[in-house]
Amino acid sequence: MKKIVKIVFLISLLVMVSACKTTPEVTDNQRLAQSLAAIGLETSETERGLIIHFPDINFEYASSDLKPEALDILHLVADRLNNDYVSDRQLAVEGHTDSRGSEEYNINLSKSRSEAVADALIDRNIASDRIQVAWFGEAAPIASNDNVDGSDNPEGRAKNRRVEIIVINAKK
């Protein structure tokens, strides 16, 4: 009987210990997401990493210039990306455009936008070797550029003019 009690105790102990274990990047991603939420930013968790969404860092039509308020937000984000728990993680800075203009033009514009955000992060002491810059032009919209009737959707196009930062999960 004592043997059975010991075995049950050991099994329950193992179950409790294994339930408490989490992977470091999950915990770190949650901490970062909470820190970013405190400054009004939304994030989403993917297998690739934590995506930081910038609802207020949309670009003007045909522009890659960052507005002063966008730089303020990026400075706050950079401060958080330099925290000990994520300071060793790689970052992907990915630029996007709406569907207006030629494919070549949109690729070049999304490149300029992602580089502008990367430069702002580097100016705020994010090591350049942590940053991977990518650009997609109009290939990955998050909103429709046109309404159902085929007319222009300015709100949708504005959402597609964006840059996202992905905090890449550590390889396991």
Stockholm file with secondary structure:
# STOCKHOLM 1.0

chainA/1-172         MKKIVKIVFLISLLVMVSACKTTPEVTDNQRLAQSLAAIGLETSETERGLIIHFPDINFEYASSDLKPEALDILHLVADRLNNDYVSDRQLAVEGHTDSRGSEEYNINLSKSRSEAVADALIDRNIASDRIQVAWFGEAAPIASNDNVDGSDNPEGRAKNRRVEIIVINAKK
#=GR chainA/1-172 SS CHHHHHHHHHHHHHHHHHHHCCCHHHHHHHHHHHHHHTTTCEEEECSSEEEEECTTCCCCTTCCCCCHHHHHHHHHHHHHHTSTTTTTSCEEEEECCCSCSCHHHHHHHHHHHHHHHHHHHHHTTCCGGGEEEEECTTSSCSSCSBCTTSCBCHHHHHHHSCEEEEEECCCC
#=GC SS_cons         CHHHHHHHHHHHHHHHHHHHCCCHHHHHHHHHHHHHHTTTCEEEECSSEEEEECTTCCCCTTCCCCCHHHHHHHHHHHHHHTSTTTTTSCEEEEECCCSCSCHHHHHHHHHHHHHHHHHHHHHTTCCGGGEEEEECTTSSCSSCSBCTTSCBCHHHHHHHSCEEEEEECCCC
//
